[in-house]
Amino acid sequence: MPKQPGMAPKHDNRNAGFPVQDGIFDNLTLHYQPQMTADGKMVAAAEALLRVLQPTETLRNTADVLAHVEETGQVAVLDWWIAERACRDALRWPGLSIGINLSAGRFRDPELAPRLIEMVKAVGVPAKQIELEVVESSYIEDFEAANRNINQLRAAGFRIALDDFGTGFSSLTYLLKMPVDKLKIDKSFVDGLGEIKSTAIVHAVVALARAVGLKITAEGIESEDQWRMLKLAGCHYMQGWYFHKAMDPEALTALLAEQRIPKPL
């Protein structure tokens, strides 16, 4: 695949500072799943998701890749590869917030904030365009270390989303102490919409988040009924197959161009 403006070269980990131990990175790419406005009409953001270019017998999907880097000690390499690739891709879409998932332990790394701040400066993408997604359970695991990183990153302009909210069993007290900008409601609650308990939890979470000034994204939406219930509950953004599956950067560019075309009256 030829290099294009705004794209990272294949497995260029020089800025990451970690040696690549095998050729797995030649076979990886990032796709982007749009997050839509509540009315479902406009792309408000996109989440970077790891994909395998050419599945093999041993590396068929993302789960296989994650298992491989865990076994070979390359988790940090993959984290920094994803971060740099997503930052470079973000140059294609000025003003569009790009969500990046890092491994659970990365937010406990004291080098996370300074290295990310240095990375966005080197790449030339505004920090405010990058939204880092931290899993609730990993945040609670070392609350103080995660908070130190996140406070530094937010001061530099990055935004923070608390991913899979509702699965980490954190108390409301913790939520009020977390310096985050957005909650992402876990798909398990979206799947349960229509059931009294799940529906009540979603409404309660949205009300609480709005009360403390947080934005809310509902993920894993697969039907019109789910979308309408989440819109009624007050979610700001919608993400899921009902709107769009994850797509390659070229497809996202085309989608953004299409939504900018004036529609006939």
FENRA-V673151 format. One line per field, one symbol per residue. ss: DSSP state (A for helix, B for strand, O for the rest). burial: b if it has 24 or more other C-alpha atoms within 12 Angstrom, else e. A space follows every 50 residues. Layout:
BEGIN
ss->???
burial->???
END
This chain:
BEGIN
ss->OOOOOOOOOOOOOOOOOOOOOOAAAAABBBBBBBBBBOOOOOBBBBBBBB BBOOOOOOOOOAAAAAAAAAAOOOAAAAAAAAAAAAAAAAOOOOOOBBBB BOOAAAAAOOOAAAAAAAAAAAAOOOAAABBBBBBAAAAAAOAAAAAAAA AAAAAOOOBBBBBBBOOOOOOAAAAAAOOOOBBBBOAAAAAOOOOAAAAA AAAAAAAAAAAOOOBBBBOOOOOAAAAAAAAAAOOOBBOOOOOOOOBOAA AAAAAAAAAAOOOOO
burial->eeeeebbbbbbbbebbeeebeeebbeebbbbbbbbbbbebebbbbbbbbb bbeeeeeeeeebeebbebbeeeebbbbbbbbbbbbbbbbbbbbeebbbbb bbbbbbbbbebbbebbbebbeebebbbbbbbbbbbbbbbbeebebbbbbb bbbbebbbbbbbbbbbeeeeeeeebeebbbbbbbbbbbbbbbbeeeebbe bbbebbebbeeeebbbbbbbbbeeebbbbbbebbbbbbbbebbbbbbbbe ebbebbeeeeeeeee
END
